[in-house]
């Protein structure tokens, strides 16, 4: 696994994985699961803030995927 701190998580991928797993669409549910406020989750969705590394590990567990799946590939960042 090649987790890099300078990479920004792909919120669209996080939302897609959530939908594929059939997890609740509720911001309240996600905030509760991650131990953060609803406003923090809304800031992630709007791109105003990015999840901390510990939250990304928890998200990957919740979504049953790897961290790499939640981050864009370098080629996608360059485009």
C-alpha positions in Angstrom: 0.0 0.0 0.0 1.4 3.4 -0.9 -0.3 5.9 1.4 1.0 9.3 0.8 0.1 12.4 3.0 0.3 14.7 0.0 -2.6 13.0 -1.8 -6.1 14.3 -1.4 -8.9 11.8 -0.9 -11.4 11.4 -3.7 -14.8 12.3 -2.1 -16.7 11.0 -5.2 -15.1 7.6 -4.7 -15.9 7.6 -1.0 -19.6 8.4 -1.8 -19.7 5.8 -4.6 -18.2 3.1 -2.3 -20.7 4.0 0.4 -23.6 3.6 -2.1 -22.2 0.3 -3.4 -22.0 -1.1 0.1 -25.6 0.0 0.8 -24.6 2.1 3.8 -26.8 4.9 5.0 -26.7 8.1 3.0 -27.0 10.1 6.2 -24.3 12.6 7.1 -25.3 12.0 10.7 -24.5 8.3 10.4 -21.1 8.9 8.9 -20.2 11.6 11.4 -21.2 9.3 14.3 -19.3 6.3 12.9 -16.1 8.4 12.5 -16.6 10.4 15.7 -16.7 13.8 14.0 -19.3 16.5 13.7 -21.8 16.8 10.8 -20.2 20.1 9.8 -16.8 18.3 9.3 -18.4 15.8 7.0 -20.1 18.5 5.0 -16.8 20.3 4.7 -15.3 17.1 3.2 -18.1 16.8 0.7 -17.7 20.4 -0.3 -13.9 20.1 -0.6 -13.3 22.7 2.1 -11.5 20.3 4.3 -10.0 16.8 3.9 -10.4 13.8 6.3 -7.5 13.1 8.7 -5.4 10.0 8.1 -7.1 8.2 11.1 -10.5 8.9 9.6 -9.4 7.6 6.2 -8.3 4.3 7.8 -11.7 4.1 9.5 -13.5 5.0 6.2 -11.6 2.3 4.3 -12.7 -0.2 7.0 -16.3 0.9 6.8 -16.3 0.8 3.0 -14.4 -2.5 2.9 -11.7 -1.2 0.6 -8.1 -0.1 0.6 -6.8 3.4 1.2 -5.5 3.5 -2.4 -9.0 3.1 -3.7 -10.1 6.2 -1.9 -7.3 8.4 -3.4 -7.1 9.4 -7.0 -4.2 8.0 -9.1 -1.4 10.4 -9.9 -2.4 10.4 -13.5 -5.9 11.7 -12.5 -4.4 14.5 -10.5 -2.3 15.7 -13.4 -5.2 15.9 -15.8 
